[in-house]
Amino acid sequence: MTKWLILFILPLLSSLILCRLIIVLLGRRLLDTPNSRSSHTSPTPRGGGIALAASSVIATIAAWKFGYISSPALFWFLIPGGIVALLGIADDLFSLGVGIRLIVQIVLAGLGIAFIGVTTELSLAAKGLTVLILILFLVWMTNLYNFMDGINGLAALEAISVCIGMGLIYSIEDTNRESLCLMIIISASALGFLYWNFPKAKIFMGDSGSLFLGISFGLLAIKNVGENNNLVAAWLIMLGVFIVDASYTLFVRLITKQAFHQAHRTHAYQIAAIQFNSHTRTTFAAIAINLLWLFPLALSVSMGNLHPIIGLTIAYAPLLILTKKYNAGIQSTST
């Protein structure tokens, strides 16, 4: 009972209460006023991610105190995640430059990988290349989650559904109980925030929460590199909706010479929300894809019944087709 109080009830209640306090105390300071690139139509406070990240940090420290999480997790999970959340808060308040954000994210990615201590039986050059690729992956995961936080409920429900899917896989495989504990904490914190964000948003997540979730999921995936690469592939599959939409949209914006770093409404999920005239339907559609399509594939790969490359191909191909169908990355008068 104590374990569930620490891992689930504590972050859930903390997130619920902190979100309310942020709305009341910081609502005007963090007010998000809609513009032509926004998916919302009325001024709404942002910064709910502060509550999500803070609740996760508090619960993780409590879990460590009670012995559910080891000391190394405080380094590889809390330090990068906590600092990137602070970076998001600073960006929400002061609108930091792209260069500053990227430099900090690269340093934090390197720290996270160093703390994890990726084990690979490779030459020094190959290991260096592996670390570079993992840093780029972590930085991209951190930012793509931020890009995909644009309609009510999507970022939080993505976090919850991914944690549920990967949590079930970890339970079935009976592996890495520490990572499972962290997933329970993240999902509970996201659930507390979700109450205030969906179906009608009383507060938005903001950069603090989306950056925290992005780097956290990246770190949880990297934790398996060199030990169980099938689980790495399973993470990539479960995060497929976000990875494919964000990556395809960025690619199109790059090759069409758009200002890719500027805010826009050309992600597939944003275009779908406009066409459906509903954030709720779009969010539920994305989560249905996670649970009904991506989870069975991730489970098959994790159990060794499907080769990781084949699993990723089967998972991503329909998502790429769907993303292209919505003309993601293309500016138009309708978006």
Secondary structure as GFF3:
##gff-version 3
##sequence-region A 1 335
A	DSSP	alpha_helix	2	4	.	.	.	ID=ss1
A	DSSP	pi_helix	5	9	.	.	.	ID=ss2
A	DSSP	alpha_helix	10	26	.	.	.	ID=ss3
A	DSSP	beta_strand	31	32	.	.	.	ID=ss4
A	DSSP	beta_strand	44	45	.	.	.	ID=ss5
A	DSSP	alpha_helix	48	65	.	.	.	ID=ss6
A	DSSP	alpha_helix	71	73	.	.	.	ID=ss7
A	DSSP	pi_helix	74	78	.	.	.	ID=ss8
A	DSSP	alpha_helix	79	94	.	.	.	ID=ss9
A	DSSP	alpha_helix	98	116	.	.	.	ID=ss10
A	DSSP	alpha_helix	124	147	.	.	.	ID=ss11
A	DSSP	alpha_helix	154	173	.	.	.	ID=ss12
A	DSSP	alpha_helix	177	197	.	.	.	ID=ss13
A	DSSP	alpha_helix	206	222	.	.	.	ID=ss14
A	DSSP	alpha_helix	229	238	.	.	.	ID=ss15
A	DSSP	alpha_helix	240	255	.	.	.	ID=ss16
A	DSSP	alpha_helix	268	276	.	.	.	ID=ss17
A	DSSP	alpha_helix	279	289	.	.	.	ID=ss18
A	DSSP	pi_helix	290	294	.	.	.	ID=ss19
A	DSSP	alpha_helix	295	302	.	.	.	ID=ss20
A	DSSP	alpha_helix	308	325	.	.	.	ID=ss21
###
